[in-house]
Amino acid sequence: MGQARKSNQDNYFVNGAFLTEPEKKRTELCFESDGGLFAVADGMGGEANGDKASLTAVQELAGEYSKGHPRGDDICRAVLSANERVCEMVRSTGSRSGTTLAAALINGNKLSIYNIGDSKCLLYRNGTLTQLSRDHTVTAQLIEAGLMTKQEAARDRRSHQLFQHIGIESGEMQLSVFRNEGISMQPDDVLIICSDGLTDGLSDEDMISLISSSPDRNTLAGVLVDAAISKGSMDNVTALTVSKGHKTGSALKALLVLLGCLGAAAVGTLAYLFASGIIRLY
């Protein structure tokens, strides 16, 4: 959890596994996979509602993933279905709720990104960091229009005002999932999927320095999360790093770091991953 939070409303998705209840302490998972679907969701709207919104998003991803070989249209369909479910929850409870979602679909050497809100997908390659997702924030629009610098946006109170997120009524605004497809992954690339708690605490330069000086990709996500918290990130932090071809041939190696209690939900998640052969201890 971030320094100003009383609960963790983040969730994650990794090849069918996700949290079924909120977690408060820190857990780390490390495993190898040939690819798949990875995502981070950052719930909004208070303790209970944010938890439910982010859970809804990953549940809908799970539904599409269970059908086998998900594609971009399947992920977008999951977002729209999650949006309707969250809107129904808002209508029934009268309480504001919503969630962001950033997802990465990896098939062989090809990477595709899908996102809504301001959770991010970043690619580290040869000492540079590139954002592959798009922030649906007021300040991001101003930056794209050349009316604000990235440094100014970091200090602007509108930096977290979202104009697109899961939980918007169709009559208010039509959802538009950002798609960035067919990206080639190269050996030693590092993909970072994270909630904005990570980037609130770390600048691009901070992350580049940490990645370039961390030879062990198995612990990289933990290094990033620790640094974000120590540098004052107030929000919750969830980070998933995926690296290709780093000391393991063509396999993908991912390290998931999320902040939560190792309760029934986490145990169930671990059991699922072991049973599916997704996790290998090393």
Sine and cosine of phi, psi and omega as CSV:
sin_phi,cos_phi,sin_psi,cos_psi,sin_omega,cos_omega
0.00,0.00,0.53,-0.85,0.08,-1.00
-0.95,0.31,0.18,-0.98,-0.15,-0.99
-0.93,0.36,-0.33,0.94,-0.04,-1.00
-0.95,-0.32,0.21,0.98,-0.12,-0.99
-0.95,-0.30,0.54,-0.84,0.08,-1.00
-0.97,-0.25,-0.18,0.98,0.02,-1.00
-0.50,-0.87,0.27,-0.96,0.03,-1.00
-0.92,-0.38,0.90,-0.44,-0.04,-1.00
-0.98,-0.22,0.12,0.99,0.04,-1.00
-0.96,0.26,0.40,-0.92,0.18,-0.98
-0.60,-0.80,0.12,-0.99,-0.01,-1.00
-0.58,-0.82,0.24,-0.97,0.08,-1.00
-0.64,-0.77,0.76,-0.64,0.07,-1.00
-0.59,-0.81,0.97,-0.25,0.05,-1.00
0.73,0.68,0.74,0.67,0.11,-0.99
0.98,-0.17,-0.24,0.97,-0.03,-1.00
-0.98,-0.20,0.60,-0.80,0.04,-1.00
-0.34,-0.94,0.17,-0.99,0.03,-1.00
-0.99,0.16,0.64,-0.77,0.04,-1.00
-0.97,-0.25,-0.09,1.00,0.09,-1.00
-0.46,-0.89,0.36,-0.93,-0.07,-1.00
-0.88,0.47,0.50,-0.87,0.07,-1.00
-0.83,-0.56,0.50,-0.86,-0.11,-0.99
-0.87,-0.49,-0.46,0.89,0.00,-1.00
-0.99,-0.16,-0.03,-1.00,-0.10,-0.99
-0.99,-0.11,0.71,-0.71,0.15,-0.99
-0.74,-0.68,0.44,-0.90,0.03,-1.00
-0.72,-0.69,0.66,-0.75,0.08,-1.00
-0.81,-0.59,0.62,-0.79,0.08,-1.00
-0.73,-0.69,0.75,-0.66,-0.05,-1.00
-0.38,-0.93,0.23,-0.97,0.09,-1.00
-0.94,-0.35,0.57,-0.82,0.04,-1.00
-0.47,-0.88,0.41,-0.91,0.06,-1.00
-0.99,0.11,-0.06,1.00,0.00,-1.00
0.50,-0.86,-0.38,-0.92,0.05,-1.00
0.79,-0.61,-0.41,-0.91,-0.09,-1.00
-0.87,-0.49,0.82,-0.57,-0.03,-1.00
-0.79,-0.61,0.62,-0.78,-0.04,-1.00
-0.40,-0.92,0.37,-0.93,0.12,-0.99
-0.75,-0.67,0.70,-0.71,0.04,-1.00
-0.83,-0.56,0.69,-0.72,-0.03,-1.00
-0.88,-0.48,0.97,-0.26,-0.07,-1.00
-0.96,0.27,0.47,-0.88,-0.01,-1.00
-0.75,-0.66,0.39,-0.92,0.17,-0.99
0.97,-0.25,0.48,0.88,0.02,-1.00
0.99,-0.12,0.26,-0.97,-0.18,-0.98
-0.81,0.58,-0.86,0.50,-0.08,-1.00
-0.95,0.32,-0.70,0.71,-0.09,-1.00
-0.93,0.37,-0.64,0.77,0.03,-1.00
-0.90,0.44,-0.65,0.76,0.06,-1.00
-0.85,0.53,-0.73,0.69,-0.07,-1.00
-0.93,0.37,-0.61,0.79,-0.01,-1.00
-0.91,0.41,-0.73,0.68,0.00,-1.00
-0.92,0.39,-0.58,0.81,0.07,-1.00
-0.89,0.45,-0.67,0.74,0.02,-1.00
-0.85,0.52,-0.68,0.73,-0.02,-1.00
-0.88,0.48,-0.72,0.69,-0.04,-1.00
-0.96,0.27,-0.48,0.88,0.09,-1.00
-0.89,0.45,-0.66,0.75,0.01,-1.00
-0.92,0.38,-0.60,0.80,0.11,-0.99
-0.88,0.48,-0.66,0.75,0.00,-1.00
-0.88,0.48,-0.62,0.78,0.01,-1.00
-0.88,0.47,-0.66,0.75,0.03,-1.00
-0.95,0.30,-0.63,0.78,-0.02,-1.00
-0.90,0.44,-0.58,0.82,-0.04,-1.00
-0.91,0.41,-0.33,0.94,0.02,-1.00
-0.98,0.22,-0.26,0.97,0.05,-1.00
1.00,-0.08,0.70,-0.71,0.09,-1.00
0.77,0.64,0.88,0.47,-0.01,-1.00
-0.90,0.43,0.52,-0.85,0.05,-1.00
-0.85,-0.53,0.02,-1.00,-0.04,-1.00
-0.85,0.53,-0.68,0.74,0.00,-1.00
-0.89,0.46,-0.54,0.84,0.03,-1.00
-0.92,0.40,-0.65,0.76,0.01,-1.00
-0.92,0.40,-0.67,0.74,0.04,-1.00
-0.90,0.44,-0.60,0.80,0.06,-1.00
-0.90,0.43,-0.62,0.78,0.04,-1.00
-0.89,0.46,-0.63,0.78,0.03,-1.00
-0.89,0.45,-0.71,0.70,-0.01,-1.00
-0.91,0.41,-0.62,0.79,0.03,-1.00
-0.92,0.38,-0.67,0.74,0.05,-1.00
-0.89,0.46,-0.62,0.79,0.01,-1.00
-0.88,0.48,-0.69,0.72,0.00,-1.00
-0.90,0.43,-0.66,0.75,0.00,-1.00
-0.91,0.42,-0.66,0.75,0.01,-1.00
-0.92,0.38,-0.63,0.77,0.04,-1.00
-0.89,0.45,-0.63,0.78,0.07,-1.00
-0.88,0.47,-0.64,0.77,0.03,-1.00
-0.90,0.44,-0.67,0.74,0.01,-1.00
-0.90,0.44,-0.68,0.73,0.00,-1.00
-0.90,0.43,-0.60,0.80,-0.06,-1.00
-0.98,0.21,-0.52,0.85,-0.05,-1.00
-0.99,-0.15,-0.38,0.93,-0.06,-1.00
0.96,0.28,0.19,0.98,-0.02,-1.00
-0.93,-0.36,0.66,-0.75,0.00,-1.00
-0.89,0.47,0.62,-0.79,0.05,-1.00
-0.35,-0.94,0.38,-0.92,0.04,-1.00
0.04,-1.00,0.07,-1.00,0.04,-1.00
-0.38,-0.92,0.47,-0.88,0.19,-0.98
-1.00,0.01,0.16,-0.99,0.12,-0.99
-0.41,-0.91,0.79,-0.61,0.13,-0.99
-0.81,-0.58,0.83,-0.56,-0.09,-1.00
-0.77,-0.64,0.56,-0.83,0.06,-1.00
-0.80,-0.60,0.80,-0.60,0.04,-1.00
-0.94,-0.33,0.87,-0.50,-0.06,-1.00
-0.89,-0.46,0.80,-0.60,0.02,-1.00
-0.70,-0.72,0.97,-0.23,-0.07,-1.00
0.91,0.42,-0.83,-0.56,0.01,-1.00
-1.00,-0.06,0.06,1.00,-0.07,-1.00
-0.97,-0.24,0.69,-0.72,-0.02,-1.00
-0.83,-0.55,0.71,-0.70,0.08,-1.00
-0.77,-0.64,0.64,-0.77,-0.08,-1.00
-0.90,-0.44,0.66,-0.76,0.04,-1.00
-0.67,-0.74,0.77,-0.63,0.00,-1.00
-0.45,-0.89,0.39,-0.92,0.13,-0.99
-0.56,-0.83,0.77,-0.64,-0.09,-1.00
0.98,-0.19,-0.52,-0.85,-0.06,-1.00
-0.82,-0.58,0.26,0.97,0.26,-0.97
-0.95,0.33,0.52,-0.85,-0.27,-0.96
-0.85,-0.53,0.43,-0.90,0.23,-0.97
-0.86,-0.51,0.86,-0.50,-0.05,-1.00
-0.85,-0.52,0.57,-0.82,0.02,-1.00
-0.86,-0.51,0.85,-0.52,0.10,-0.99
-0.99,-0.10,0.80,-0.60,0.01,-1.00
-0.52,-0.85,0.85,-0.52,0.10,-1.00
0.77,0.63,0.71,0.71,0.09,-1.00
0.99,0.11,0.13,0.99,0.05,-1.00
-0.83,-0.56,0.42,-0.91,-0.01,-1.00
-0.83,-0.56,0.82,-0.57,-0.04,-1.00
-0.83,-0.55,0.73,-0.68,0.08,-1.00
-0.99,0.12,0.85,-0.53,-0.02,-1.00
-1.00,-0.06,-0.39,0.92,0.05,-1.00
-1.00,0.01,0.05,-1.00,0.05,-1.00
-0.82,-0.58,0.77,-0.64,0.05,-1.00
-0.98,0.20,0.83,-0.56,0.05,-1.00
-1.00,-0.05,0.90,0.44,0.00,-1.00
-0.84,-0.54,0.32,-0.95,0.02,-1.00
-0.88,0.47,-0.71,0.71,-0.05,-1.00
-0.92,0.38,-0.56,0.83,0.04,-1.00
-0.89,0.46,-0.63,0.78,0.06,-1.00
-0.89,0.45,-0.65,0.76,0.00,-1.00
-0.92,0.39,-0.59,0.80,0.05,-1.00
-0.91,0.42,-0.72,0.70,0.00,-1.00
-0.88,0.47,-0.53,0.85,0.00,-1.00
-0.99,0.12,-0.04,1.00,0.00,-1.00
0.97,0.22,0.30,0.95,-0.05,-1.00
-0.99,-0.16,-0.06,1.00,-0.01,-1.00
-0.42,-0.91,0.59,-0.81,0.08,-1.00
-1.00,0.03,0.28,-0.96,0.02,-1.00
-0.89,0.45,-0.59,0.81,0.01,-1.00
-0.92,0.39,-0.65,0.76,0.04,-1.00
-0.91,0.40,-0.63,0.78,-0.02,-1.00
-0.89,0.45,-0.58,0.82,-0.02,-1.00
-0.89,0.46,-0.42,0.91,-0.01,-1.00
-0.98,-0.20,-0.03,1.00,-0.07,-1.00
-1.00,0.09,0.68,-0.73,-0.04,-1.00
-0.92,0.40,-0.26,0.96,0.00,-1.00
-1.00,-0.01,0.11,0.99,-0.10,-0.99
-0.90,0.43,-0.35,0.94,0.01,-1.00
-0.91,-0.42,0.24,0.97,0.07,-1.00
-0.99,0.12,0.93,-0.38,-0.07,-1.00
-1.00,-0.06,0.68,-0.73,0.15,-0.99
-0.96,-0.27,-0.09,1.00,0.11,-0.99
-0.67,-0.74,0.79,-0.61,0.11,-0.99
-0.23,-0.97,0.29,-0.96,0.09,-1.00
-0.95,0.32,0.82,-0.58,-0.05,-1.00
0.88,-0.48,0.39,0.92,0.02,-1.00
-0.94,-0.34,0.80,-0.60,0.02,-1.00
-0.89,0.45,0.59,-0.81,-0.05,-1.00
-0.87,0.49,-0.52,0.85,0.01,-1.00
-0.97,0.25,-0.26,0.97,-0.01,-1.00
-1.00,0.04,-0.73,0.69,0.02,-1.00
-0.24,-0.97,0.61,-0.79,0.04,-1.00
-0.99,0.12,0.77,-0.64,0.00,-1.00
-0.94,0.34,0.61,-0.79,0.04,-1.00
-0.68,-0.74,0.97,-0.24,-0.01,-1.00
-0.95,0.30,0.77,-0.64,0.07,-1.00
-0.97,0.26,0.72,-0.69,-0.03,-1.00
-0.81,-0.58,0.76,-0.65,0.05,-1.00
-0.70,-0.71,0.99,-0.14,-0.26,-0.97
-0.91,-0.42,0.38,-0.93,0.12,-0.99
0.95,0.31,0.51,0.86,0.02,-1.00
-0.99,0.17,0.72,-0.70,0.02,-1.00
-0.99,0.12,0.78,-0.63,0.11,-0.99
-1.00,-0.06,0.71,-0.71,-0.02,-1.00
-0.92,-0.39,0.38,-0.93,0.05,-1.00
-0.81,0.59,0.68,-0.73,0.02,-1.00
0.96,0.26,0.08,1.00,0.19,-0.98
-0.89,0.45,0.53,-0.85,0.12,-0.99
-0.80,-0.60,0.87,-0.50,0.08,-1.00
-0.99,-0.13,0.75,-0.67,0.03,-1.00
-0.88,-0.47,0.84,-0.54,0.10,-0.99
-0.92,-0.40,0.83,-0.56,-0.16,-0.99
-0.46,-0.89,0.39,-0.92,0.21,-0.98
-0.98,0.22,0.28,-0.96,-0.11,-0.99
-0.95,0.32,-0.13,0.99,0.11,-0.99
-0.86,0.51,-0.52,0.86,0.01,-1.00
-0.94,0.34,-0.75,0.66,-0.06,-1.00
-0.98,0.21,-0.29,0.96,0.14,-0.99
-0.92,0.39,-0.56,0.83,-0.04,-1.00
-1.00,-0.02,-0.43,0.90,-0.10,-0.99
-0.85,-0.53,0.71,-0.70,0.14,-0.99
-0.99,0.16,0.20,-0.98,0.08,-1.00
-0.84,0.55,-0.67,0.75,-0.02,-1.00
-0.90,0.44,-0.63,0.78,0.06,-1.00
-0.86,0.51,-0.74,0.68,-0.05,-1.00
-0.92,0.40,-0.65,0.76,0.03,-1.00
-0.87,0.49,-0.70,0.71,0.00,-1.00
-0.89,0.45,-0.69,0.73,-0.02,-1.00
-0.92,0.38,-0.67,0.74,-0.01,-1.00
-0.92,0.39,-0.72,0.70,-0.06,-1.00
-0.92,0.39,-0.42,0.91,-0.02,-1.00
-0.98,-0.19,0.14,0.99,0.00,-1.00
-0.91,-0.42,1.00,-0.03,-0.04,-1.00
-0.93,0.36,-0.40,0.92,-0.03,-1.00
-1.00,-0.02,0.98,-0.21,-0.01,-1.00
-0.93,0.37,-0.32,0.95,0.00,-1.00
-0.92,0.40,-0.45,0.89,-0.06,-1.00
-0.93,-0.36,0.09,1.00,-0.13,-0.99
-0.88,0.47,-0.69,0.72,-0.03,-1.00
-0.88,0.48,-0.65,0.76,0.04,-1.00
-0.89,0.45,-0.63,0.77,0.04,-1.00
-0.88,0.48,-0.70,0.72,-0.01,-1.00
-0.91,0.42,-0.70,0.71,-0.01,-1.00
-0.89,0.45,-0.72,0.69,0.00,-1.00
-0.86,0.52,-0.66,0.75,-0.02,-1.00
-0.92,0.40,-0.64,0.77,0.00,-1.00
-0.90,0.45,-0.68,0.73,0.01,-1.00
-0.92,0.40,-0.70,0.72,-0.04,-1.00
-0.92,0.40,-0.45,0.89,0.01,-1.00
-1.00,0.02,0.12,0.99,0.18,-0.98
0.98,-0.20,0.27,0.96,0.04,-1.00
-0.87,0.49,0.81,-0.59,-0.06,-1.00
-1.00,0.02,-0.36,0.93,-0.08,-1.00
-1.00,0.02,0.22,-0.98,0.11,-0.99
-0.92,0.40,0.47,-0.89,-0.06,-1.00
-0.81,-0.59,0.86,-0.52,0.16,-0.99
-0.81,-0.59,0.77,-0.64,-0.03,-1.00
-0.69,-0.73,0.69,-0.72,0.09,-1.00
-0.82,-0.57,0.85,-0.53,0.07,-1.00
-0.92,-0.39,0.67,-0.74,0.01,-1.00
-0.78,-0.62,0.83,-0.56,0.03,-1.00
-0.85,-0.52,0.56,-0.83,-0.06,-1.00
-0.93,-0.36,0.77,-0.64,0.17,-0.99
0.92,0.40,0.45,0.89,0.02,-1.00
-0.99,-0.12,0.99,-0.13,0.03,-1.00
0.93,0.36,0.11,0.99,-0.03,-1.00
-0.70,-0.71,0.62,0.79,0.03,-1.00
0.90,0.44,-0.73,-0.68,-0.07,-1.00
-0.99,-0.11,0.05,1.00,-0.03,-1.00
-0.94,0.33,0.44,-0.90,0.11,-0.99
-1.00,-0.06,0.68,-0.73,0.03,-1.00
-0.87,-0.49,0.80,-0.60,-0.05,-1.00
-0.81,-0.58,0.60,-0.80,0.08,-1.00
-0.81,-0.58,0.87,-0.49,-0.03,-1.00
-0.98,-0.22,0.82,-0.57,0.09,-1.00
-0.85,-0.52,0.86,-0.50,0.09,-1.00
-0.69,-0.72,0.39,-0.92,-0.10,-1.00
-0.98,-0.18,0.92,-0.40,-0.04,-1.00
-0.19,-0.98,0.17,-0.99,0.04,-1.00
-1.00,0.02,0.61,-0.79,-0.01,-1.00
-0.99,0.11,0.94,0.33,-0.03,-1.00
-0.98,-0.21,-0.43,-0.90,-0.08,-1.00
-0.88,0.48,-0.63,0.78,-0.04,-1.00
-0.90,0.43,-0.72,0.70,-0.03,-1.00
-0.92,0.39,-0.65,0.76,0.03,-1.00
-0.88,0.47,-0.67,0.74,0.04,-1.00
-0.89,0.45,-0.63,0.77,0.03,-1.00
-0.89,0.45,-0.73,0.69,0.01,-1.00
-0.87,0.49,-0.67,0.74,0.01,-1.00
-0.87,0.49,-0.67,0.74,0.01,-1.00
-0.88,0.47,-0.71,0.71,-0.06,-1.00
-0.91,0.41,-0.66,0.75,0.04,-1.00
-0.91,0.41,-0.70,0.71,-0.04,-1.00
-0.90,0.45,-0.54,0.84,-0.02,-1.00
-0.99,0.12,-0.13,0.99,-0.04,-1.00
0.97,0.23,0.24,0.97,-0.02,-1.00
-0.97,0.23,-0.60,0.80,-0.02,-1.00
-1.00,-0.08,0.71,-0.70,0.19,-0.98
-0.77,-0.64,0.82,-0.57,0.00,-1.00
-0.98,0.22,0.63,-0.78,0.09,-1.00
-0.35,-0.94,0.00,0.00,0.00,0.00
